[in-house]
Amino acid sequence: MRDKLPNTPARPSAAIERWGQHVGSLTEIPALLGALGADPAAVLASAGLSLESLSAPQNRIDYGAFGRLLANGARATGHEQFGLMVGRMYRLSSVGLLGEIVRNCSTLGEALQLLTVHQHINSAGGIAFMLKRGAAVDLGHVIYYPGVEGVDQISDGCLAAGFNYVRELVGPAWRPTQVFLPHARPRTSLPYRQFFGTEPQFNADMCAMRFPAYWLDHPVAGASEERKRFALAAAEAIDPGVVIKSYRGLRTLLMSGKCSGDDLAQMLSLHRRTLNRRLEDAGTTFQAVLDDVRFEAARQLLLHTNQCMDDIAAALGYSAVAPFMRSFRRWSGETPGRWRRRGPQPGSVVEVQAAARPGARPRLAPVDAPVPPPRDNARRRAPLRSAA
């Protein structure tokens, strides 16, 4: 499943290429591209999409195409914060069944917990996570889809969407105390600071917002227990399958320093032999999934941050740098240092900066740039629709 060419994204299998992304507020991207001076049809075509594919929120597109769309949008418009601009258009009303579940929870803590549990309904390439760290909570997103483009743009967009979700649930008084972004610092952080209300920490090892844990007990106004039960029943009937569960589970485990087959089997409530058999029936193995997850995580950290090899090895669950170096060479045919020196992938924040003319001022869109408003009012309650 991996391409041996240096600095080339891993090549997903045919099964992974079918992993989908719910369109939701991506319907607004053509108008956003036009407002920023780009040709919407050309940008979508470069990502392997048509205008029709984004015509309705309930549509689904390939997750790889989703990443290419954000990466190519940043490149075509010259706006390094394109993903941030897309993410800030998201509302709970635009994410269908998932939004219905979250909007009808009694407290913010319950809403975020169910968001992380059922987020696979909308995205088969990344995970929403919530980690409680003493008196603070980290709410974030991590990508596991092998070789996806636009990792930095996706990270910005998902965090901006999460910011909107929380404020929709508990009101504008909520603000994160810290914001962590796993990519290089842009030439100016003003758009991020204006949106999140705080200066982000760039080159972080995670994509997350940190806020006081007492917010988890904050009630959600207008929540309906009946609507939540109905939506949960529909969500629980959607089984993503053992392969997606394994990718998601291993990427989650890596964040806590775990990555064994026994850990994954326990997370999925399966016997280890049952897990192995089901993965083999699906055409893969535990080791192949683990390699893909680790390789993608390493690729993101190498290309989008300046973290040292020791920190990257630790983040991937290795006890030392040497075994990480051996694994990375096996995956890519290169040392991680040489891979990193070859530079960022097309469409990243760093690549957009590097493409600018020497001495030219960066093209920046402030938070009040011409972005089409969401089609649905944030508080408008639409009738519940089935998962189909």
C-alpha positions in Angstrom: 0.0 0.0 0.0 3.0 2.3 0.1 4.7 4.1 -2.8 8.5 3.6 -2.6 9.3 7.0 -4.2 10.8 9.4 -1.7 8.5 12.2 -0.5 5.6 10.7 -2.5 2.4 10.0 -0.5 1.5 6.4 0.2 -0.8 4.9 -2.5 -4.0 3.7 -0.8 -5.5 0.4 -1.7 -8.7 0.2 -3.8 -10.7 -0.3 -0.6 -9.2 2.8 1.0 -9.8 4.9 -2.1 -13.6 4.3 -1.5 -13.5 5.7 2.0 -15.8 8.7 1.9 -16.2 12.2 3.2 -19.6 13.8 3.9 -19.9 17.0 1.8 -21.8 19.1 4.3 -20.6 22.7 4.0 -18.2 21.8 1.3 -21.1 22.9 -0.9 -19.9 26.4 -0.3 -16.4 25.9 -1.7 -17.3 26.8 -5.4 -18.6 30.2 -4.2 -15.6 30.7 -2.0 -13.2 29.9 -4.8 -15.0 32.3 -7.1 -14.9 35.0 -4.4 -11.1 34.5 -4.1 -10.5 34.8 -7.8 -10.1 31.1 -8.7 -12.0 29.0 -11.3 -14.2 26.7 -9.2 -14.6 24.1 -12.0 -10.9 23.9 -12.7 -10.0 23.6 -9.0 -12.5 20.8 -8.5 -11.4 19.0 -11.7 -7.8 19.1 -10.5 -9.0 17.2 -7.4 -10.9 14.7 -9.4 -14.3 16.2 -8.6 -17.1 17.9 -10.5 -19.3 20.8 -9.5 -22.2 18.3 -9.2 -20.3 16.3 -6.6 -20.6 19.3 -4.2 -24.1 20.2 -5.1 -25.8 18.8 -2.0 -24.7 18.5 1.7 -25.7 14.8 1.9 -23.4 13.8 -1.0 -20.2 11.9 -0.3 -16.8 12.3 -2.0 -13.6 10.3 -1.7 -11.5 11.3 1.3 -8.4 11.6 -0.9 -10.3 14.0 -3.2 -11.3 16.0 -0.2 -7.6 16.5 0.7 -6.7 17.4 -2.8 -9.6 19.9 -3.0 -8.3 21.9 0.0 -4.7 21.7 -1.1 -5.4 22.8 -4.6 -7.8 25.5 -3.4 -5.0 26.9 -1.3 -2.6 26.8 -4.2 -5.1 28.2 -6.8 -6.2 31.2 -4.6 -2.8 31.8 -3.0 -4.5 31.9 0.4 -2.5 29.9 2.9 -5.4 29.8 5.3 -7.9 28.3 2.8 -8.7 25.4 5.0 -9.5 27.7 7.9 -11.9 29.6 5.7 -13.7 26.4 4.7 -13.9 25.2 8.3 -15.4 28.4 9.6 -18.4 27.8 7.3 -19.4 24.6 9.1 -22.4 24.4 11.5 -24.0 21.4 13.2 -26.9 21.7 10.8 -24.6 21.0 7.8 -23.3 17.6 9.1 -26.5 15.7 8.9 -27.1 12.8 11.3 -24.0 13.5 13.3 -25.0 17.1 13.9 -28.5 15.9 15.1 -26.9 13.6 17.7 -24.5 16.3 19.0 -27.1 19.1 19.0 -29.5 17.1 21.2 -27.1 16.0 24.0 -27.8 17.4 27.5 -24.3 18.6 28.2 -21.2 19.7 26.2 -19.3 16.7 27.6 -21.9 14.2 26.3 -22.0 16.0 23.0 -18.3 15.9 22.4 -18.1 12.3 23.6 -20.7 11.2 21.1 -19.1 13.4 18.4 -15.9 11.3 18.8 -17.8 8.0 18.8 -19.9 8.6 15.8 -17.7 10.9 13.7 -16.9 8.0 11.3 -20.4 8.5 9.9 -19.1 11.7 8.1 -15.4 11.0 7.6 -13.5 7.8 6.9 -10.1 9.4 6.9 -9.8 11.3 10.2 -10.7 11.0 13.8 -12.2 13.5 16.2 -10.8 13.0 19.7 -11.3 14.3 23.2 -8.7 13.9 25.9 -9.1 15.0 29.5 -5.8 16.2 31.0 -6.5 17.1 34.7 -8.4 20.4 34.7 -8.2 20.8 31.0 -9.7 19.1 27.9 -8.1 18.7 24.5 -10.6 18.5 21.6 -9.0 17.8 18.3 -8.6 15.9 15.0 -6.1 13.5 13.6 -5.8 12.1 10.1 -5.0 8.4 9.4 -5.9 8.1 5.6 -2.6 7.0 4.0 -0.9 9.6 1.8 -3.7 12.3 1.8 -2.7 15.7 0.5 -3.5 18.9 2.2 -2.9 17.7 5.8 -2.3 21.2 7.0 -5.5 22.5 5.3 -7.6 19.6 6.6 -6.3 20.2 10.1 -7.1 23.9 10.0 -10.6 23.3 8.6 -11.5 20.5 11.1 -10.4 22.6 14.1 -12.3 25.6 12.8 -15.4 23.5 12.4 -15.0 22.1 15.9 -14.7 25.6 17.3 -18.0 26.5 15.6 -19.7 23.4 17.0 -18.7 24.1 20.6 -19.8 27.7 20.4 -23.1 26.6 18.9 -23.7 24.3 21.8 -22.7 26.5 24.7 -22.6 30.0 23.4 -20.0 32.7 22.5 -18.6 32.9 26.0 -16.6 29.7 25.3 -13.1 30.2 24.0 -10.1 27.8 23.9 -7.2 28.7 26.2 -4.7 27.2 23.8 -4.8 26.1 20.1 -2.3 23.6 18.7 -1.7 23.2 14.9 0.6 20.5 13.5 2.1 22.5 10.7 4.6 25.3 10.2 3.9 28.8 11.3 2.4 30.9 8.4 3.9 34.2 7.6 1.2 35.8 9.7 -1.0 34.2 12.3 -3.5 37.0 12.3 -6.4 35.1 10.7 -6.0 32.3 13.2 -5.7 34.7 16.1 -8.8 36.6 15.0 -10.8 33.4 14.6 -9.8 31.4 17.7 -9.2 34.4 19.9 -5.7 33.2 20.9 -2.3 32.8 19.3 -2.0 29.2 18.1 1.1 27.0 18.9 2.4 25.9 15.5 4.6 22.9 14.8 2.7 21.1 17.5 2.4 17.3 17.7 -1.4 17.4 17.5 -4.3 19.4 16.1 -6.4 20.4 19.1 -8.1 23.1 21.2 -7.5 23.1 24.9 -10.2 24.5 27.3 -11.1 24.2 31.0 -12.8 20.9 31.9 -15.6 22.6 33.8 -17.2 23.5 30.4 -18.0 19.8 29.9 -20.9 20.1 32.5 -22.4 23.1 30.7 -26.0 22.3 29.5 -27.0 22.4 25.9 -30.0 24.6 25.4 -32.9 23.2 23.5 -31.6 19.6 23.5 -34.2 16.9 22.9 -33.7 13.4 24.4 -36.2 11.9 22.0 -34.4 13.3 18.9 -31.1 12.1 20.2 -32.3 8.6 20.8 -33.8 8.4 17.3 -30.6 9.7 15.8 -28.4 7.4 17.8 -30.5 4.4 16.7 -29.8 5.4 13.1 -26.1 6.0 13.7 -25.5 2.7 15.5 -26.9 0.8 12.4 -24.0 2.2 10.4 -21.0 -0.2 10.6 -17.8 1.2 9.1 -16.2 -2.3 8.9 -13.2 -3.8 10.6 -10.6 -2.1 8.4 -11.7 1.4 9.0 -12.3 0.6 12.7 -8.7 -0.7 12.9 -7.2 2.4 11.2 -9.2 4.7 13.5 -8.4 2.6 16.6 -4.7 2.4 16.0 -4.4 6.1 15.3 -6.3 6.8 18.5 -4.1 4.4 20.5 -0.9 6.0 19.2 -1.9 9.2 20.9 -1.6 7.4 24.3 1.6 5.5 23.3 -0.1 2.2 22.6 -0.1 0.3 19.3 -0.2 -3.5 20.0 -2.6 -5.9 18.4 -3.9 -6.8 21.9 -4.6 -3.1 22.6 -6.6 -2.8 19.4 -8.5 -6.0 19.9 -9.5 -4.8 23.4 -10.6 -1.5 22.0 -12.8 -3.2 19.4 -14.1 -5.7 21.9 -12.7 -8.6 19.9 -10.5 -11.6 20.6 -7.1 -11.0 19.0 -7.5 -14.1 16.8 -10.9 -12.9 15.7 -9.4 -9.5 14.8 -6.7 -11.1 12.8 -9.1 -13.3 10.9 -11.5 -10.5 10.1 -8.6 -8.3 8.8 -7.4 -11.2 6.7 -10.9 -11.7 5.3 -10.8 -8.0 4.3 -7.5 -8.5 2.5 -5.1 -7.0 5.0 -3.3 -7.7 8.2 -2.8 -6.0 11.6 0.9 -5.3 10.7 0.0 -3.7 7.4 -2.6 -1.4 9.0 -0.1 -0.5 11.8 2.6 0.3 9.2 0.2 2.5 7.2 -0.9 4.4 10.3 2.6 4.9 11.6 3.9 5.9 8.1 1.2 8.5 7.6 1.7 9.9 11.1 5.5 10.1 10.5 5.0 11.7 7.0 2.8 14.4 8.5 5.2 15.2 11.3 8.2 15.2 9.0 6.7 17.4 6.3 4.6 19.8 8.3 6.5 20.4 11.6 10.1 20.8 12.7 9.9 18.2 15.5 13.1 16.3 16.1 13.4 12.6 15.3 13.3 11.6 19.0 9.9 13.3 19.5 8.6 11.8 16.3 9.7 8.3 17.2 8.1 8.7 20.6 4.8 9.9 19.1 4.7 6.8 16.9 5.2 4.4 19.9 8.9 3.6 19.4 11.1 3.2 22.4 14.1 4.8 20.5 15.0 6.5 17.3 16.9 3.6 15.7 13.8 1.3 15.3 11.9 4.2 13.9 14.6 4.9 11.3 14.7 1.2 10.2 10.9 1.1 9.9 10.8 4.4 7.9 13.4 3.1 5.5 11.4 -0.1 5.0 8.3 1.9 4.3 9.8 4.5 2.0 13.2 3.4 0.9 14.6 6.6 2.4 15.8 7.8 5.8 13.3 10.2 7.5 15.9 13.0 7.3 16.3 12.7 3.6 12.5 12.5 3.2 12.1 15.7 5.2 14.8 17.5 3.2 13.0 17.0 0.0 10.4 19.5 1.1 6.7 20.0 1.6 4.0 18.3 -0.5 2.1 20.5 -3.0 -0.6 22.6 -1.5 0.7 22.8 2.1 1.0 26.0 4.0 4.8 25.9 3.5 4.5 25.3 -0.2 2.2 28.2 -0.7 4.6 30.4 1.1 7.6 29.2 -0.9 5.7 29.8 -4.2 5.3 33.5 -3.4 7.4 36.1 -5.2 10.5 37.2 -3.3 9.6 40.3 -1.3 5.9 40.1 -2.1 3.4 40.6 0.7 1.5 37.4 1.6 -2.1 37.2 0.3 -4.2 37.1 3.4 -7.9 36.9 3.9 -9.0 38.3 7.2 -11.8 36.6 9.2 -14.3 38.9 7.5 -13.2 38.0 4.0 -16.0 37.5 1.4 -17.1 34.0 2.4 -20.6 32.9 1.5 -22.8 32.4 4.6 -24.0 28.9 5.5 -27.2 27.9 3.8 -28.8 26.8 7.1 -29.1 29.1 10.1 -27.1 27.6 13.0 -30.2 27.4 15.2 -32.8 26.3 12.7 -34.0 22.8 13.5 -34.6 20.7 10.5 -36.7 17.5 10.6 -34.6 14.4 11.4 -33.7 12.4 8.4 -32.6 8.8 8.3 -28.9 7.8 7.8 -29.7 6.9 4.2 
